[in-house]
């Protein structure tokens, strides 16, 4: 939903393409601006830091030089992201993740976890204070995900109901006034829009995480896993294929994407997600992981992993 219009612009006016996390005070599209824009990339960034630290733990038991494994993984991601950015969409986020990983995450593996946690707090707090949002927040969110993993929070988080419930209430109490201030600043066109956009986005993202954690403690858990697991296990493949599908849709429909209604964007996003869920579900019945995930794993470990189920690893 956040990326449909920026991607579709590539078909019509290349210079109009914007980063996925760009903020415009004159957008006026507050439906997505309040519930989608800047609300999900913090979750992705946090999870990237979590996954990075989990991979380091795994690599320490499987490779003589575990950081070399991480270096190869980030360089492979940089190659994929660069191809995506220069060939398809200027708003690619993979390149940003790879560069931030090389400059921030990889060096942080030599630091004590308390230092990583402290740096995370500083790097998350400073951009909104300076009136920045989006990409400047990525390094801090990476380090926060890494710190949560290194402190064992990620291992324990799904076992608790009280913690995400209380934390969600605290975050919601901050997210509501922050969103209201975002609306006011956007309507007035003031310099504070970017700051409140970032703050509201971070707090709302935290609320989403807490709500999902609570729902996973209910009988809805099997349904949620059935919906999210296939998409998540092929997240890289789905992210890149979504760009292609949006570009095809924009080419077929014609016209300026700025004229697309919110309903059009929602329908297109839903159609893509349903198609990707179906393909992911069918693919994973016969294969261990998605095709691009398989290539990324091959580059990470410098040896070809099995792809089809039933093949010896």
C-alpha angles and dihedrals in degrees: 000000000000095000105039098090097040091050093046089055088069089072094054112025116010093196091057093067112116134195115267091248099044116136126209122187091204095052094103089189092121096160092073092023091064102038107024116018111086089356101096109032090069088060092049091048093049091049091049089058090047092050092047093056093044089053091050090054090050094045092052089064096042108036136048091221106034095175090058087059089054092046092054090048093053094045090051089050090050090054092049093045093048091052090049092048099046098036104036120005134009091208094070113147099192092078090053091049093049094049093044089048092053094045101037116011100045095048089046090066088076092053127087113257093245090058091049090051092049093049090049092057092048095046092049095046099045102061096058090046089054092046096255131131139172118024097023088064094057099085092052093048090049090054092045091055090047092049093049089054095046091050091051095244093126091055092052103035098091093051094066132074100172097055098054090041094054094039091049091053092050092048092046090051088058097037096058098057091038090055090047090052089048090056093047094047091046093050092047094043092228128161091250093071096090092048095050090041089058095044094046090047094052094046094045091048088054090051091051091052093049093047091051092048089052093048089052087061091059134073086269090076097096091049093048092048090049091054101040106031098069092046092045096048088056097036096133094047091046094047093054096039090052089063091054093047093050091048090051091049091049091050093049096046097042123194131088114311089217086072093058113112123230088252091056092052092047093048092048092048091048092049091051093047093049091049092047092048091052094047092044093050093049094043094051092053088071103023135055094226143348121293096251092041087054092051090046091051090049091053092045097054096028092231132088113259123206113266107185120067114254092034115124114252 
